[in-house]
Amino acid sequence: MTETGPGDDPAITVLIADDDPVVRFGLTMMLRGAPNVEVVAEARDGAEAIELTTRHSPDVVLMDIRMPGTDGITATEALRARGHAPNIVVLTTFDSDAHVLRALRAGAAGFLLKDTPPEELVVAIRQAAQGRPVLSPEVTRRLMDRAAGEKPGRDARAEAARRRLEALAPRERTVAVDVGAGRSNAEIAARHHLGLATVKTHVSAILTKLDLENRVQIALLVHDADLDVQT
């Protein structure tokens, strides 16, 4: 993050990657008036997004999925594989759930619709900059339903996911299943009569043991394992 001035909070730096110049211009204009948010670069495709991320080290990348040449998913995978990777939010429409799932599995923090209102866009960028997922529980459940319905490679993916989940202690596994149901930490705490700090500790342990980026990836792994998730 860059400094905005004496006494100010650091600015959240943002890179916008979209092959449509109108979309890039619109997003830049929306963010220009937001306090402590600075658009540092615009990319026309995934390859340029990777190049400009190397040059500018943004805190957050708004990444279109469908771009010519190197698409947004490939770019997301490449960037998230780096050390000190930016937090990535994919830009999409509701008709591309399968693409969103691939991006989330690659480590994206979440997704935004391209017609997201300006105030919600800024809130989402601030969440992503803090490493928090940009997905509501309702959207998480929708995506999990889509993941559960994927046919190709489902059996092999389920077996691999179950093996990974064996690394968890029983209570951690229970918390992971609740995350898979789209429940918040507060809801998980109330459901199992736990302290909120205890739930946060369990979630952190799950992320560390399973080498995952965020709770959305926990949810995807739970659904890949084809566990009984009650919402």
C-alpha positions in Angstrom: 0.0 0.0 0.0 1.2 3.5 -0.7 1.0 6.6 1.5 -1.6 9.2 0.7 -0.2 11.9 3.0 0.9 12.7 6.5 -1.4 11.0 9.0 -3.5 9.3 6.4 -4.1 5.5 6.2 -2.1 3.8 3.4 -3.9 3.8 0.1 -5.1 0.5 -1.3 -3.5 0.2 -4.7 -5.6 -1.5 -7.5 -4.9 -2.9 -10.9 -7.8 -3.3 -13.3 -7.5 -6.0 -16.0 -10.2 -6.1 -18.7 -10.1 -6.2 -22.4 -12.9 -3.7 -22.8 -11.6 -0.1 -22.5 -15.1 1.1 -21.6 -15.2 -1.2 -18.6 -11.7 -0.2 -17.5 -12.6 3.5 -17.8 -15.8 3.1 -15.9 -14.1 1.2 -13.0 -11.3 3.7 -12.9 -13.8 6.6 -12.7 -15.8 4.9 -10.0 -12.7 4.3 -7.9 -11.1 7.7 -8.4 -13.3 9.5 -5.8 -12.9 6.7 -3.2 -10.8 7.7 -0.1 -7.5 5.8 0.1 -8.0 3.8 -3.1 -5.6 4.3 -6.0 -5.8 2.7 -9.4 -2.1 2.3 -10.4 -2.5 0.5 -13.7 -4.9 -0.9 -16.3 -4.2 -4.1 -18.3 -5.8 -5.3 -21.5 -5.3 -9.0 -21.0 -3.9 -11.5 -18.6 -0.4 -11.3 -19.8 -0.3 -7.6 -19.4 -1.9 -8.0 -15.9 1.0 -10.2 -14.9 3.6 -7.8 -16.3 2.0 -4.7 -14.7 1.6 -6.5 -11.4 5.3 -7.2 -11.4 5.9 -3.5 -12.1 3.4 -1.9 -9.7 2.8 -4.6 -6.9 -0.9 -3.7 -6.4 -2.7 -4.7 -3.3 -5.8 -5.8 -5.3 -6.3 -6.9 -8.9 -9.8 -6.7 -10.4 -9.5 -9.4 -13.0 -11.8 -10.0 -15.9 -12.2 -13.8 -16.6 -12.7 -13.7 -20.4 -9.9 -12.0 -22.2 -8.1 -12.8 -25.4 -4.7 -14.5 -25.2 -3.9 -15.1 -21.6 -7.3 -15.2 -19.8 -8.1 -14.1 -16.3 -8.0 -17.6 -14.8 -4.6 -18.3 -16.2 -3.3 -15.0 -14.9 -4.9 -15.6 -11.5 -3.2 -18.9 -11.2 0.2 -17.4 -12.2 -0.1 -14.4 -9.8 -1.4 -16.4 -6.8 1.5 -18.9 -7.2 4.0 -16.0 -6.5 5.3 -14.9 -3.1 3.6 -11.7 -1.9 0.8 -12.2 -4.4 -1.9 -9.6 -4.7 -5.5 -10.3 -3.7 -7.5 -11.0 -6.8 -11.2 -10.4 -7.3 -12.6 -11.7 -10.6 -15.0 -9.7 -12.6 -17.9 -11.7 -14.1 -21.5 -12.1 -14.8 -23.9 -14.7 -13.3 -23.7 -16.9 -16.4 -20.1 -17.9 -15.8 -20.2 -19.8 -12.5 -17.9 -22.6 -13.8 -15.2 -20.0 -14.6 -15.7 -18.4 -11.2 -15.1 -21.7 -9.5 -11.9 -22.2 -11.4 -10.7 -18.8 -10.3 -11.6 -19.4 -6.7 -9.8 -22.8 -6.7 -6.8 -20.8 -8.1 -6.8 -18.6 -5.1 -9.0 -15.6 -6.0 -10.5 -13.8 -3.0 -14.0 -13.7 -4.6 -15.9 -12.1 -7.5 -17.8 -9.1 -8.4 -20.4 -8.5 -11.1 -19.4 -5.9 -13.6 -22.4 -3.8 -12.7 -21.7 -3.7 -9.0 -22.6 -0.3 -7.5 -19.7 2.0 -6.8 -20.1 1.9 -3.0 -20.2 -1.9 -3.0 -17.2 -2.1 -5.3 -15.1 0.0 -2.8 -16.2 -2.1 0.2 -15.3 -5.3 -1.8 -11.9 -3.9 -2.6 -11.3 -3.0 1.1 -12.3 -6.6 2.1 -10.0 -8.1 -0.5 -7.1 -5.9 0.6 -7.5 -7.3 4.1 -7.5 -10.9 2.8 -11.2 -11.4 3.4 -13.4 -13.2 0.9 -15.6 -11.1 -1.4 -18.6 -13.5 -1.4 -21.8 -13.5 0.5 -23.0 -16.7 2.2 -25.8 -16.9 -0.4 -23.4 -16.6 -3.3 -21.1 -19.2 -1.6 -24.0 -21.7 -1.4 -24.9 -21.1 -5.1 -21.3 -21.8 -6.1 -21.1 -24.8 -3.8 -24.2 -26.2 -5.5 -22.5 -25.7 -8.8 -19.3 -27.4 -7.6 -21.3 -30.4 -6.3 -22.9 -30.9 -9.7 -19.7 -31.0 -11.7 -19.3 -34.4 -13.4 -15.9 -34.6 -15.0 -13.3 -35.9 -12.6 -15.7 -35.7 -9.7 -14.9 -39.1 -8.1 -11.1 -38.6 -8.3 -11.5 -35.0 -6.9 -13.7 -36.3 -4.1 -11.2 -39.0 -3.1 -8.3 -36.5 -3.1 -10.3 -34.0 -1.1 -11.2 -36.5 1.6 -7.6 -37.5 1.9 -6.7 -33.8 2.5 -9.4 -33.4 5.1 -8.0 -36.3 7.1 -5.3 -34.0 8.3 -7.9 -32.1 10.4 -8.8 -32.7 14.0 -12.4 -33.7 14.6 -13.5 -30.2 15.7 -11.6 -28.6 12.8 -13.4 -30.9 10.4 -16.8 -29.9 11.9 -15.9 -26.2 11.5 -14.8 -26.9 7.9 -18.1 -28.5 7.1 -19.9 -25.5 8.5 -17.8 -23.2 6.4 -18.8 -25.3 3.4 -22.4 -24.6 4.3 -21.7 -20.9 4.0 -22.0 -20.1 7.7 -20.2 -17.2 9.3 -17.8 -17.5 12.2 -20.6 -16.1 14.5 -23.1 -18.7 13.2 -20.6 -21.5 13.7 -19.8 -20.3 17.3 -23.5 -20.3 18.2 -24.2 -23.6 16.5 -21.5 -25.4 18.6 -21.5 -23.3 21.7 -18.0 -22.1 21.0 -16.3 -18.7 21.6 -15.8 -16.6 18.4 -12.1 -16.5 19.0 -12.1 -20.3 19.2 -13.8 -20.6 15.8 -11.3 -18.1 14.3 -8.5 -20.3 15.7 -10.0 -23.4 14.1 -10.4 -21.6 10.7 -6.8 -20.4 10.8 -5.6 -24.0 11.7 -7.6 -25.4 8.8 -6.1 -22.9 6.3 -2.6 -23.7 7.5 -3.0 -27.5 7.6 -4.6 -27.7 4.2 -2.4 -24.9 2.6 -5.5 -22.9 1.5 -5.8 -19.2 0.9 -9.3 -18.4 2.3 -12.5 -19.8 3.6 -14.0 -20.1 0.1 -11.4 -22.6 -0.8 -12.3 -24.5 2.4 -15.9 -24.6 1.3 -14.9 -25.8 -2.2 -12.7 -28.6 -0.7 -15.6 -29.7 1.6 -17.9 -29.9 -1.4 -15.3 -31.6 -3.5 -15.1 -34.3 -0.8 -18.9 -34.7 -1.2 -19.5 -34.4 2.5 -23.0 -34.0 3.9 -23.3 -30.2 4.2 -26.6 -29.0 5.6 -27.4 -25.4 4.9 
